[in-house]
Amino acid sequence: MKFTKMQGLGNDYLYFWGEVDDPESLSRRLSDRHFGAGSDGIITISPSDRADFRMRIFNADGSEAMMCGNGIRCVGKYVWDKGYTDKTELLIETLSGVRTLKLEIRCGKVRRVAVDMSRAVVSEDIALDDVGRTVTPVNVGNPHAVCFVPDADGIPLAEIGPKIERHPAFPGGVNAEFVSLREDGGLRMRVWERGSGITMACGTGACASAAAAVAKGLCRAGDRIPVHLDGGTLDIEVAPDGSITMTGPAEFVYEGEIADD
């Protein structure tokens, strides 16, 4: 079994062409950063009868995710750079619906990808008294709890993140983002991802954070909002109707092969 390790702002996955047997246990085994290849999970890419391609995402704990913004950008690079398509605008089937990708080609390779992330649904704030935080629930095809703080870098992410992820207010679990406003009008965001823990970046989390910031009047609809994550910066645009476009890089890391036991 051959795989390709790819990353978008440090959010890294192992990519497989076609479906794989028992992807849940395979993701748990390969994602381990000491005994496996090391990743935030695995992503499979296959043909689709609804779109150009279909992606499935499995977190490091084996759970299946609905959507991954950084992961889907890498899917665009994978299928174009490897010759599975010559189209620069693609439709990708996900558990959150079909998403549109626009590929930016430079020197014969995909360098950046813009993703139509559909509409964000921003709900009323919830006070998590037992955690000591107030969060803004946002759905961008998967659930997020956005917490605005004075200094995102000062948050004890490993302590608070799991408490929000598994809080009774979110029965199915939730991704937790801690966000502060920067002087340049952008956002600084750190993330605890549902099923994976601390990651370098989360594309859907950046979209959720920007949507929440617009809803609260901290940023303006229609503006390019740079969201600065541990792994780099994503450009997010939230339209007046709540639809979101995310633009960012996608990179190959290495090719690998799983040896038989």
FENCORBEL-V240788 format. One record per backbone hydrogen bond with DSSP energy under -1.0 kcal/mol. CO is the residue of the C=O (numbers start at 1). NH is the residue of the N-H. Records with the same first field share a line. If there is no record, write none. Layout:
# FENCORBEL-V240788
CO = NH ; NH
This chain:
# FENCORBEL-V240788
1 = 258
3 = 256
4 = 15
5 = 253 ; 254
6 = 13
7 = 251
8 = 11
10 = 12
11 = 8
12 = 40
13 = 6
14 = 43
15 = 4
16 = 45
22 = 26
23 = 27
24 = 28
25 = 29
26 = 30
27 = 31
30 = 38
31 = 39
32 = 36
41 = 14
42 = 58
43 = 16
44 = 56
45 = 18
46 = 54
53 = 93
54 = 46
56 = 44
57 = 65
58 = 42
59 = 62
63 = 59
68 = 72
69 = 73
70 = 74
71 = 75
72 = 76
73 = 77
74 = 78
75 = 79
76 = 80
77 = 81
78 = 82
79 = 84 ; 85
80 = 83
88 = 103
90 = 101
91 = 52 ; 53
92 = 99
93 = 55
94 = 97
97 = 94
99 = 92
100 = 116
101 = 90
102 = 114
104 = 111 ; 112
106 = 109
109 = 106
111 = 250
112 = 104
113 = 248
114 = 102
115 = 246
118 = 244
121 = 139
126 = 135
127 = 129
128 = 131 ; 132 ; 133
133 = 128
135 = 126
136 = 146
137 = 123
138 = 144
139 = 121
142 = 140
143 = 175
144 = 138
145 = 177
146 = 136
147 = 179
151 = 154
152 = 155
155 = 157
156 = 159 ; 160
157 = 161
160 = 164
161 = 165
162 = 166
164 = 167
167 = 170
170 = 173
175 = 145
176 = 192
177 = 147
178 = 190
179 = 149
180 = 188
182 = 185
186 = 182
187 = 228
188 = 180
190 = 178
191 = 199
192 = 176
193 = 196 ; 197
195 = 61
197 = 193
200 = 231
202 = 206
203 = 207
204 = 208
205 = 209
206 = 210
207 = 211
208 = 212
209 = 213
210 = 214
211 = 215
212 = 216
213 = 218 ; 219
214 = 217
220 = 223
225 = 236
226 = 187
227 = 234
228 = 189
232 = 229
234 = 227
235 = 247
236 = 225
237 = 245
238 = 222
239 = 242
242 = 120
243 = 239
244 = 117
245 = 237
246 = 115
247 = 235
248 = 113
251 = 7
254 = 5
256 = 3
